[in-house]
Amino acid sequence: MAERRRWLIEGRVQGVFFRESTRRQAEPLGLSGYAINLPDGRVEVVAEGESAALDTLADWLRAGPPAARVDKLAEADLTDAGDFDPGRFVTG
């Protein structure tokens, strides 16, 4: 059964290829969702898929790509799952 989670990532996370790097991590894990920059400087990631794959992505998000500095990672489980295109992870 698919699960959906949301992460808000704070730190030096914009302008360091965080969104594209997240997509490159998520797609091989079979996750669907998105990564977007927020106006306040954070990145929002929402992904759905198997629990173990989401855990793997969460572990990666704690550090991010080499140029990033993650100061804070907030995670929440979301109840709505199943309406993303399977295997499609987008950046915005």
C-alpha positions in Angstrom: 0.0 0.0 0.0 1.3 3.4 -1.0 2.1 6.0 1.6 2.6 9.7 1.1 4.9 12.0 3.1 5.8 15.6 3.1 9.2 17.2 4.1 10.1 20.8 4.6 13.8 21.3 4.3 15.6 24.4 5.7 19.2 25.6 5.3 21.2 26.2 2.1 18.8 24.3 -0.1 18.0 26.6 -3.0 20.5 27.2 -5.8 22.4 24.0 -5.0 20.4 21.5 -7.3 18.5 20.2 -4.3 15.2 19.7 -6.3 16.8 17.9 -9.3 19.0 15.8 -7.0 15.9 14.8 -5.0 14.2 13.7 -8.3 17.3 11.7 -9.2 17.1 9.9 -5.8 13.3 9.4 -5.8 12.8 8.0 -9.3 15.0 4.8 -8.9 13.1 4.2 -5.6 9.9 4.1 -7.6 8.5 7.2 -5.8 6.1 9.7 -7.3 5.7 13.3 -6.2 7.4 16.6 -6.4 10.1 19.0 -5.0 9.6 22.7 -5.1 11.3 25.9 -3.9 9.2 27.9 -1.4 9.3 31.7 -1.3 10.7 31.6 2.3 13.9 29.7 1.1 12.8 26.2 2.1 12.3 23.3 -0.2 9.1 21.2 0.0 9.2 17.6 -1.0 6.1 15.4 -1.3 6.5 11.8 -2.3 4.4 8.7 -2.3 5.3 5.0 -2.6 6.4 2.1 -0.4 7.4 2.9 3.2 11.0 1.6 2.8 11.5 3.7 -0.2 10.2 6.8 1.6 12.5 6.0 4.5 15.5 5.8 2.1 14.5 9.2 0.6 14.1 10.7 4.1 17.6 9.6 5.0 19.0 11.2 1.9 17.1 14.4 2.5 18.8 14.8 5.9 22.0 15.7 4.0 20.9 16.5 0.5 23.4 17.0 -2.4 27.0 17.9 -1.8 26.6 21.7 -2.1 23.6 21.8 0.3 23.5 22.4 4.1 20.4 21.0 5.7 19.7 22.7 9.0 16.2 21.4 9.7 14.0 18.6 8.2 10.4 18.5 9.2 8.4 15.4 8.2 4.7 14.6 8.1 2.6 11.7 7.0 -0.2 12.7 4.7 -3.5 10.8 4.4 -4.1 11.3 0.6 -2.1 8.9 -1.5 -2.6 7.4 -4.9 -3.3 10.3 -7.1 0.2 11.0 -8.4 1.3 9.5 -11.7 3.2 6.3 -10.8 6.9 6.7 -11.1 6.7 10.4 -12.0 8.7 12.8 -9.8 8.7 16.4 -10.9 10.5 19.6 -9.8 9.0 23.0 -10.0 
